[in-house]
């Protein structure tokens, strides 16, 4: 039985750097087939994360959001068009806006409407992407819309999974199963691979495909570790939750505490909301503190990524991946890595 690593199990070794300012560091990423991002961060296609407001905000900073698919075709297309139109006008430039589709039912019709509305890429969005239905869905999308469409697909957790989905025609692939903060797949099904190990394994692919680290990303330090191990971008849900740009109302308790709802798309609540019932569930619904605008959070993430690369003396992501040195750490090392004065007994 082999050992598998998660983000807290490793650290990056600081190296000589001649970078005088983190503004010298480029964090641009090319995900292939026309999808280039100035900020290698993608907002997850969840109904409490990504609608038009999130797409406009993150798109303006150079990242992208994927408009979720848990509504009617017309509504999703309207959100996509709104994000493209308002974002383009606000920033005086085109922004990337992704849109999610499933693998059955009306997904081809949905895809056509989303592309007509201005979506710059599609995300074939299922929990277990290494599946015959994914193969058939990608084939239908390629046959219908051609090779120039960027198709993101997932999720997978193995090298064989990423190789197969690449062979089926995907350009970028979401890697990780069961690692999200509101995901219970590993508990419910016993299946999954720790997040960082998934990236390490999938990065061994020899296919012309890019890797999206998706799930379990809690801070910019986790992002840096994912990039070091081969990720080309990261996907976030909980990191962006509770902000003005996420869907839903800000609710307030009697004591003045404010919060918003955040839920997994396989939770009971999400399933009942979008299809009227639930079968098996592999996620939870919770409430998170209200945190103001997502712009501040994204700007902090951007600074953290730039600083992370500079600690390894790297001026861009490709250079970083070739120079980064990882070490395993003990639980005591992880404890030392945290701000531990708060738990100290004086």
KOLSE-166985 format. One record per residue (C-alpha): z, x, y; residue number from 1. Coordinates in steps of 0.25 Angstrom, whole numbers, plus 5000, padded with zeros to 4 digits. Layout:
# KOLSE-166985
<c3: Z&c1: X&c2: Y&pos: NUM>
...
***
This chain:
# KOLSE-166985
<c3: 5000&c1: 5000&c2: 5000&pos: 1>
<c3: 4996&c1: 5006&c2: 5013&pos: 2>
<c3: 5004&c1: 5006&c2: 5026&pos: 3>
<c3: 4999&c1: 4999&c2: 5039&pos: 4>
<c3: 5002&c1: 5002&c2: 5053&pos: 5>
<c3: 5005&c1: 4993&c2: 5065&pos: 6>
<c3: 5005&c1: 4996&c2: 5080&pos: 7>
<c3: 5020&c1: 5000&c2: 5080&pos: 8>
<c3: 5018&c1: 5010&c2: 5068&pos: 9>
<c3: 5010&c1: 5020&c2: 5077&pos: 10>
<c3: 5010&c1: 5027&c2: 5090&pos: 11>
<c3: 5000&c1: 5035&c2: 5097&pos: 12>
<c3: 5002&c1: 5050&c2: 5100&pos: 13>
<c3: 5001&c1: 5054&c2: 5115&pos: 14>
<c3: 4990&c1: 5064&c2: 5117&pos: 15>
<c3: 4986&c1: 5073&c2: 5128&pos: 16>
<c3: 4979&c1: 5065&c2: 5139&pos: 17>
<c3: 4971&c1: 5070&c2: 5152&pos: 18>
<c3: 4970&c1: 5055&c2: 5157&pos: 19>
<c3: 4976&c1: 5055&c2: 5171&pos: 20>
<c3: 4976&c1: 5040&c2: 5172&pos: 21>
<c3: 4974&c1: 5028&c2: 5162&pos: 22>
<c3: 4963&c1: 5023&c2: 5171&pos: 23>
<c3: 4955&c1: 5035&c2: 5165&pos: 24>
<c3: 4956&c1: 5028&c2: 5152&pos: 25>
<c3: 4945&c1: 5018&c2: 5147&pos: 26>
<c3: 4949&c1: 5007&c2: 5138&pos: 27>
<c3: 4936&c1: 5000&c2: 5137&pos: 28>
<c3: 4931&c1: 4996&c2: 5123&pos: 29>
<c3: 4918&c1: 4992&c2: 5117&pos: 30>
<c3: 4919&c1: 4982&c2: 5106&pos: 31>
<c3: 4905&c1: 4982&c2: 5103&pos: 32>
<c3: 4893&c1: 4973&c2: 5105&pos: 33>
<c3: 4895&c1: 4971&c2: 5120&pos: 34>
<c3: 4910&c1: 4969&c2: 5120&pos: 35>
<c3: 4916&c1: 4980&c2: 5129&pos: 36>
<c3: 4930&c1: 4979&c2: 5135&pos: 37>
<c3: 4937&c1: 4986&c2: 5146&pos: 38>
<c3: 4950&c1: 4982&c2: 5141&pos: 39>
<c3: 4951&c1: 4982&c2: 5126&pos: 40>
<c3: 4959&c1: 4970&c2: 5125&pos: 41>
<c3: 4955&c1: 4956&c2: 5119&pos: 42>
<c3: 4963&c1: 4943&c2: 5121&pos: 43>
<c3: 4965&c1: 4936&c2: 5107&pos: 44>
<c3: 4957&c1: 4923&c2: 5105&pos: 45>
<c3: 4970&c1: 4914&c2: 5104&pos: 46>
<c3: 4972&c1: 4901&c2: 5111&pos: 47>
<c3: 4985&c1: 4906&c2: 5119&pos: 48>
<c3: 4977&c1: 4919&c2: 5123&pos: 49>
<c3: 4963&c1: 4918&c2: 5126&pos: 50>
<c3: 4956&c1: 4908&c2: 5135&pos: 51>
<c3: 4948&c1: 4910&c2: 5148&pos: 52>
<c3: 4959&c1: 4915&c2: 5156&pos: 53>
<c3: 4963&c1: 4926&c2: 5146&pos: 54>
<c3: 4948&c1: 4930&c2: 5145&pos: 55>
<c3: 4946&c1: 4931&c2: 5160&pos: 56>
<c3: 4959&c1: 4940&c2: 5162&pos: 57>
<c3: 4956&c1: 4950&c2: 5151&pos: 58>
<c3: 4941&c1: 4950&c2: 5153&pos: 59>
<c3: 4943&c1: 4954&c2: 5167&pos: 60>
<c3: 4951&c1: 4966&c2: 5162&pos: 61>
<c3: 4941&c1: 4970&c2: 5152&pos: 62>
<c3: 4946&c1: 4964&c2: 5140&pos: 63>
<c3: 4942&c1: 4951&c2: 5133&pos: 64>
<c3: 4948&c1: 4938&c2: 5128&pos: 65>
<c3: 4943&c1: 4930&c2: 5116&pos: 66>
<c3: 4943&c1: 4915&c2: 5120&pos: 67>
<c3: 4950&c1: 4908&c2: 5108&pos: 68>
<c3: 4943&c1: 4898&c2: 5099&pos: 69>
<c3: 4954&c1: 4888&c2: 5097&pos: 70>
<c3: 4947&c1: 4877&c2: 5105&pos: 71>
<c3: 4934&c1: 4870&c2: 5106&pos: 72>
<c3: 4921&c1: 4877&c2: 5108&pos: 73>
<c3: 4919&c1: 4871&c2: 5122&pos: 74>
<c3: 4933&c1: 4875&c2: 5127&pos: 75>
<c3: 4931&c1: 4890&c2: 5121&pos: 76>
<c3: 4918&c1: 4891&c2: 5128&pos: 77>
<c3: 4923&c1: 4886&c2: 5141&pos: 78>
<c3: 4934&c1: 4896&c2: 5141&pos: 79>
<c3: 4924&c1: 4907&c2: 5138&pos: 80>
<c3: 4915&c1: 4903&c2: 5149&pos: 81>
<c3: 4927&c1: 4902&c2: 5159&pos: 82>
<c3: 4931&c1: 4916&c2: 5155&pos: 83>
<c3: 4918&c1: 4922&c2: 5157&pos: 84>
<c3: 4914&c1: 4915&c2: 5170&pos: 85>
<c3: 4928&c1: 4916&c2: 5177&pos: 86>
<c3: 4930&c1: 4930&c2: 5171&pos: 87>
<c3: 4916&c1: 4935&c2: 5176&pos: 88>
<c3: 4918&c1: 4929&c2: 5190&pos: 89>
<c3: 4932&c1: 4934&c2: 5191&pos: 90>
<c3: 4929&c1: 4949&c2: 5187&pos: 91>
<c3: 4915&c1: 4949&c2: 5192&pos: 92>
<c3: 4911&c1: 4954&c2: 5178&pos: 93>
<c3: 4908&c1: 4948&c2: 5164&pos: 94>
<c3: 4920&c1: 4948&c2: 5155&pos: 95>
<c3: 4921&c1: 4948&c2: 5140&pos: 96>
<c3: 4926&c1: 4935&c2: 5134&pos: 97>
<c3: 4927&c1: 4933&c2: 5119&pos: 98>
<c3: 4927&c1: 4920&c2: 5112&pos: 99>
<c3: 4933&c1: 4917&c2: 5098&pos: 100>
<c3: 4926&c1: 4909&c2: 5087&pos: 101>
<c3: 4930&c1: 4906&c2: 5072&pos: 102>
<c3: 4923&c1: 4907&c2: 5059&pos: 103>
<c3: 4920&c1: 4893&c2: 5055&pos: 104>
<c3: 4916&c1: 4880&c2: 5061&pos: 105>
<c3: 4910&c1: 4880&c2: 5075&pos: 106>
<c3: 4911&c1: 4895&c2: 5078&pos: 107>
<c3: 4896&c1: 4897&c2: 5080&pos: 108>
<c3: 4895&c1: 4885&c2: 5089&pos: 109>
<c3: 4908&c1: 4890&c2: 5096&pos: 110>
<c3: 4902&c1: 4904&c2: 5097&pos: 111>
<c3: 4889&c1: 4899&c2: 5104&pos: 112>
<c3: 4897&c1: 4892&c2: 5114&pos: 113>
<c3: 4906&c1: 4904&c2: 5117&pos: 114>
<c3: 4895&c1: 4913&c2: 5119&pos: 115>
<c3: 4887&c1: 4903&c2: 5128&pos: 116>
<c3: 4900&c1: 4903&c2: 5136&pos: 117>
<c3: 4900&c1: 4918&c2: 5138&pos: 118>
<c3: 4908&c1: 4924&c2: 5127&pos: 119>
<c3: 4905&c1: 4939&c2: 5126&pos: 120>
<c3: 4910&c1: 4940&c2: 5112&pos: 121>
<c3: 4915&c1: 4931&c2: 5100&pos: 122>
<c3: 4927&c1: 4933&c2: 5092&pos: 123>
<c3: 4927&c1: 4927&c2: 5078&pos: 124>
<c3: 4941&c1: 4924&c2: 5077&pos: 125>
<c3: 4949&c1: 4922&c2: 5064&pos: 126>
<c3: 4962&c1: 4927&c2: 5058&pos: 127>
<c3: 4955&c1: 4934&c2: 5045&pos: 128>
<c3: 4942&c1: 4939&c2: 5049&pos: 129>
<c3: 4938&c1: 4946&c2: 5036&pos: 130>
<c3: 4933&c1: 4934&c2: 5030&pos: 131>
<c3: 4920&c1: 4928&c2: 5026&pos: 132>
<c3: 4920&c1: 4917&c2: 5037&pos: 133>
<c3: 4921&c1: 4928&c2: 5047&pos: 134>
<c3: 4908&c1: 4935&c2: 5041&pos: 135>
<c3: 4901&c1: 4922&c2: 5041&pos: 136>
<c3: 4905&c1: 4919&c2: 5056&pos: 137>
<c3: 4901&c1: 4932&c2: 5061&pos: 138>
<c3: 4888&c1: 4931&c2: 5054&pos: 139>
<c3: 4885&c1: 4917&c2: 5060&pos: 140>
<c3: 4889&c1: 4922&c2: 5074&pos: 141>
<c3: 4880&c1: 4934&c2: 5073&pos: 142>
<c3: 4868&c1: 4926&c2: 5068&pos: 143>
<c3: 4870&c1: 4916&c2: 5079&pos: 144>
<c3: 4873&c1: 4925&c2: 5091&pos: 145>
<c3: 4867&c1: 4938&c2: 5087&pos: 146>
<c3: 4872&c1: 4953&c2: 5087&pos: 147>
<c3: 4875&c1: 4954&c2: 5102&pos: 148>
<c3: 4887&c1: 4945&c2: 5101&pos: 149>
<c3: 4900&c1: 4953&c2: 5100&pos: 150>
<c3: 4908&c1: 4947&c2: 5088&pos: 151>
<c3: 4923&c1: 4950&c2: 5087&pos: 152>
<c3: 4929&c1: 4946&c2: 5074&pos: 153>
<c3: 4942&c1: 4946&c2: 5066&pos: 154>
<c3: 4953&c1: 4948&c2: 5062&pos: 155>
<c3: 4953&c1: 4958&c2: 5051&pos: 156>
<c3: 4963&c1: 4969&c2: 5047&pos: 157>
<c3: 4955&c1: 4978&c2: 5038&pos: 158>
<c3: 4944&c1: 4988&c2: 5038&pos: 159>
<c3: 4936&c1: 4980&c2: 5028&pos: 160>
<c3: 4938&c1: 4968&c2: 5037&pos: 161>
<c3: 4933&c1: 4975&c2: 5050&pos: 162>
<c3: 4921&c1: 4981&c2: 5042&pos: 163>
<c3: 4917&c1: 4967&c2: 5036&pos: 164>
<c3: 4918&c1: 4960&c2: 5049&pos: 165>
<c3: 4910&c1: 4971&c2: 5056&pos: 166>
<c3: 4899&c1: 4970&c2: 5045&pos: 167>
<c3: 4899&c1: 4955&c2: 5048&pos: 168>
<c3: 4895&c1: 4957&c2: 5062&pos: 169>
<c3: 4908&c1: 4958&c2: 5071&pos: 170>
<c3: 4908&c1: 4968&c2: 5083&pos: 171>
<c3: 4923&c1: 4968&c2: 5085&pos: 172>
<c3: 4934&c1: 4965&c2: 5075&pos: 173>
<c3: 4948&c1: 4960&c2: 5077&pos: 174>
<c3: 4958&c1: 4968&c2: 5068&pos: 175>
<c3: 4972&c1: 4963&c2: 5064&pos: 176>
<c3: 4977&c1: 4952&c2: 5056&pos: 177>
<c3: 4990&c1: 4946&c2: 5058&pos: 178>
<c3: 4996&c1: 4955&c2: 5068&pos: 179>
<c3: 4996&c1: 4946&c2: 5080&pos: 180>
<c3: 5009&c1: 4943&c2: 5087&pos: 181>
<c3: 5008&c1: 4928&c2: 5083&pos: 182>
<c3: 5001&c1: 4930&c2: 5070&pos: 183>
<c3: 5008&c1: 4927&c2: 5057&pos: 184>
<c3: 4996&c1: 4930&c2: 5047&pos: 185>
<c3: 5003&c1: 4942&c2: 5041&pos: 186>
<c3: 5016&c1: 4934&c2: 5038&pos: 187>
<c3: 5008&c1: 4921&c2: 5034&pos: 188>
<c3: 4998&c1: 4928&c2: 5025&pos: 189>
<c3: 5003&c1: 4942&c2: 5022&pos: 190>
<c3: 4990&c1: 4948&c2: 5027&pos: 191>
<c3: 4987&c1: 4958&c2: 5038&pos: 192>
<c3: 4987&c1: 4973&c2: 5042&pos: 193>
<c3: 4996&c1: 4979&c2: 5053&pos: 194>
<c3: 4988&c1: 4979&c2: 5066&pos: 195>
<c3: 4986&c1: 4994&c2: 5069&pos: 196>
<c3: 4983&c1: 4996&c2: 5054&pos: 197>
<c3: 4972&c1: 4986&c2: 5055&pos: 198>
<c3: 4966&c1: 4993&c2: 5067&pos: 199>
<c3: 4967&c1: 5007&c2: 5059&pos: 200>
<c3: 4960&c1: 5001&c2: 5047&pos: 201>
<c3: 4949&c1: 4993&c2: 5055&pos: 202>
<c3: 4946&c1: 5005&c2: 5063&pos: 203>
<c3: 4941&c1: 5012&c2: 5051&pos: 204>
<c3: 4928&c1: 5003&c2: 5051&pos: 205>
<c3: 4915&c1: 5010&c2: 5052&pos: 206>
<c3: 4908&c1: 4997&c2: 5057&pos: 207>
<c3: 4903&c1: 4996&c2: 5071&pos: 208>
<c3: 4915&c1: 4986&c2: 5075&pos: 209>
<c3: 4926&c1: 4986&c2: 5085&pos: 210>
<c3: 4941&c1: 4983&c2: 5082&pos: 211>
<c3: 4950&c1: 4974&c2: 5090&pos: 212>
<c3: 4965&c1: 4976&c2: 5087&pos: 213>
<c3: 4970&c1: 4961&c2: 5086&pos: 214>
<c3: 4984&c1: 4957&c2: 5084&pos: 215>
<c3: 4998&c1: 4964&c2: 5085&pos: 216>
<c3: 4994&c1: 4971&c2: 5099&pos: 217>
<c3: 5007&c1: 4970&c2: 5107&pos: 218>
<c3: 5005&c1: 4980&c2: 5118&pos: 219>
<c3: 4995&c1: 4991&c2: 5123&pos: 220>
<c3: 5002&c1: 5001&c2: 5114&pos: 221>
<c3: 4997&c1: 4993&c2: 5102&pos: 222>
<c3: 4983&c1: 4992&c2: 5108&pos: 223>
<c3: 4983&c1: 5007&c2: 5110&pos: 224>
<c3: 4986&c1: 5009&c2: 5095&pos: 225>
<c3: 4976&c1: 4999&c2: 5091&pos: 226>
<c3: 4965&c1: 5007&c2: 5099&pos: 227>
<c3: 4970&c1: 5020&c2: 5093&pos: 228>
<c3: 4967&c1: 5015&c2: 5079&pos: 229>
<c3: 4953&c1: 5010&c2: 5082&pos: 230>
<c3: 4954&c1: 4996&c2: 5090&pos: 231>
<c3: 4944&c1: 4994&c2: 5100&pos: 232>
<c3: 4951&c1: 4983&c2: 5107&pos: 233>
<c3: 4964&c1: 4974&c2: 5105&pos: 234>
<c3: 4966&c1: 4959&c2: 5105&pos: 235>
<c3: 4978&c1: 4953&c2: 5111&pos: 236>
<c3: 4985&c1: 4940&c2: 5110&pos: 237>
<c3: 5000&c1: 4941&c2: 5112&pos: 238>
<c3: 4999&c1: 4952&c2: 5123&pos: 239>
<c3: 4991&c1: 4943&c2: 5132&pos: 240>
<c3: 5000&c1: 4930&c2: 5128&pos: 241>
<c3: 5008&c1: 4923&c2: 5138&pos: 242>
<c3: 4999&c1: 4926&c2: 5150&pos: 243>
<c3: 4993&c1: 4917&c2: 5161&pos: 244>
<c3: 4979&c1: 4919&c2: 5155&pos: 245>
<c3: 4983&c1: 4914&c2: 5141&pos: 246>
<c3: 4981&c1: 4899&c2: 5138&pos: 247>
<c3: 4993&c1: 4890&c2: 5139&pos: 248>
<c3: 5003&c1: 4886&c2: 5148&pos: 249>
<c3: 5015&c1: 4894&c2: 5153&pos: 250>
<c3: 5027&c1: 4887&c2: 5149&pos: 251>
<c3: 5041&c1: 4888&c2: 5155&pos: 252>
<c3: 5055&c1: 4887&c2: 5149&pos: 253>
<c3: 5067&c1: 4881&c2: 5157&pos: 254>
<c3: 5072&c1: 4896&c2: 5159&pos: 255>
<c3: 5059&c1: 4899&c2: 5166&pos: 256>
<c3: 5053&c1: 4907&c2: 5154&pos: 257>
<c3: 5038&c1: 4905&c2: 5154&pos: 258>
<c3: 5029&c1: 4907&c2: 5141&pos: 259>
<c3: 5016&c1: 4904&c2: 5135&pos: 260>
<c3: 5012&c1: 4900&c2: 5121&pos: 261>
<c3: 5005&c1: 4911&c2: 5112&pos: 262>
<c3: 5001&c1: 4908&c2: 5098&pos: 263>
<c3: 4993&c1: 4913&c2: 5086&pos: 264>
<c3: 4980&c1: 4906&c2: 5083&pos: 265>
<c3: 4985&c1: 4904&c2: 5068&pos: 266>
<c3: 4998&c1: 4898&c2: 5073&pos: 267>
<c3: 5001&c1: 4883&c2: 5070&pos: 268>
<c3: 5001&c1: 4880&c2: 5084&pos: 269>
<c3: 4987&c1: 4886&c2: 5087&pos: 270>
<c3: 4981&c1: 4880&c2: 5075&pos: 271>
<c3: 4986&c1: 4866&c2: 5078&pos: 272>
<c3: 4981&c1: 4867&c2: 5092&pos: 273>
<c3: 4967&c1: 4871&c2: 5089&pos: 274>
<c3: 4964&c1: 4863&c2: 5076&pos: 275>
<c3: 4975&c1: 4853&c2: 5075&pos: 276>
<c3: 4982&c1: 4858&c2: 5063&pos: 277>
<c3: 4986&c1: 4871&c2: 5056&pos: 278>
<c3: 4985&c1: 4877&c2: 5042&pos: 279>
<c3: 4991&c1: 4890&c2: 5039&pos: 280>
<c3: 4996&c1: 4897&c2: 5052&pos: 281>
<c3: 4997&c1: 4912&c2: 5054&pos: 282>
<c3: 5002&c1: 4913&c2: 5068&pos: 283>
<c3: 5013&c1: 4908&c2: 5078&pos: 284>
<c3: 5014&c1: 4902&c2: 5091&pos: 285>
<c3: 5024&c1: 4907&c2: 5102&pos: 286>
<c3: 5027&c1: 4908&c2: 5116&pos: 287>
<c3: 5026&c1: 4920&c2: 5125&pos: 288>
<c3: 5032&c1: 4924&c2: 5138&pos: 289>
<c3: 5023&c1: 4920&c2: 5150&pos: 290>
<c3: 5017&c1: 4934&c2: 5155&pos: 291>
<c3: 5008&c1: 4931&c2: 5167&pos: 292>
<c3: 4994&c1: 4936&c2: 5168&pos: 293>
<c3: 4988&c1: 4943&c2: 5157&pos: 294>
<c3: 4981&c1: 4953&c2: 5167&pos: 295>
<c3: 4994&c1: 4961&c2: 5168&pos: 296>
<c3: 4996&c1: 4962&c2: 5153&pos: 297>
<c3: 4981&c1: 4966&c2: 5151&pos: 298>
<c3: 4983&c1: 4977&c2: 5162&pos: 299>
<c3: 4995&c1: 4982&c2: 5156&pos: 300>
<c3: 4987&c1: 4983&c2: 5142&pos: 301>
<c3: 4976&c1: 4990&c2: 5149&pos: 302>
<c3: 4985&c1: 5000&c2: 5155&pos: 303>
<c3: 4992&c1: 5002&c2: 5142&pos: 304>
<c3: 4979&c1: 5005&c2: 5134&pos: 305>
<c3: 4975&c1: 5015&c2: 5145&pos: 306>
<c3: 4988&c1: 5022&c2: 5144&pos: 307>
<c3: 4988&c1: 5022&c2: 5129&pos: 308>
<c3: 4974&c1: 5029&c2: 5129&pos: 309>
<c3: 4979&c1: 5039&c2: 5139&pos: 310>
<c3: 4991&c1: 5043&c2: 5130&pos: 311>
<c3: 4981&c1: 5048&c2: 5120&pos: 312>
<c3: 4972&c1: 5055&c2: 5130&pos: 313>
<c3: 4961&c1: 5045&c2: 5128&pos: 314>
<c3: 4951&c1: 5039&c2: 5139&pos: 315>
<c3: 4945&c1: 5028&c2: 5131&pos: 316>
<c3: 4948&c1: 5020&c2: 5118&pos: 317>
<c3: 4938&c1: 5028&c2: 5109&pos: 318>
<c3: 4944&c1: 5041&c2: 5114&pos: 319>
<c3: 4958&c1: 5036&c2: 5111&pos: 320>
<c3: 4954&c1: 5032&c2: 5097&pos: 321>
<c3: 4950&c1: 5046&c2: 5094&pos: 322>
<c3: 4962&c1: 5053&c2: 5100&pos: 323>
<c3: 4974&c1: 5043&c2: 5097&pos: 324>
<c3: 4984&c1: 5048&c2: 5087&pos: 325>
<c3: 4993&c1: 5038&c2: 5080&pos: 326>
<c3: 5006&c1: 5041&c2: 5073&pos: 327>
<c3: 5015&c1: 5032&c2: 5065&pos: 328>
<c3: 5029&c1: 5029&c2: 5070&pos: 329>
<c3: 5042&c1: 5024&c2: 5064&pos: 330>
<c3: 5049&c1: 5012&c2: 5068&pos: 331>
<c3: 5059&c1: 5021&c2: 5075&pos: 332>
<c3: 5047&c1: 5026&c2: 5083&pos: 333>
<c3: 5042&c1: 5012&c2: 5086&pos: 334>
<c3: 5056&c1: 5009&c2: 5091&pos: 335>
<c3: 5056&c1: 5021&c2: 5100&pos: 336>
<c3: 5042&c1: 5017&c2: 5106&pos: 337>
<c3: 5048&c1: 5004&c2: 5111&pos: 338>
<c3: 5056&c1: 5003&c2: 5124&pos: 339>
<c3: 5070&c1: 5004&c2: 5117&pos: 340>
<c3: 5080&c1: 5005&c2: 5128&pos: 341>
<c3: 5081&c1: 4990&c2: 5128&pos: 342>
<c3: 5088&c1: 4990&c2: 5115&pos: 343>
<c3: 5097&c1: 5002&c2: 5117&pos: 344>
<c3: 5112&c1: 5000&c2: 5116&pos: 345>
<c3: 5118&c1: 5009&c2: 5127&pos: 346>
***
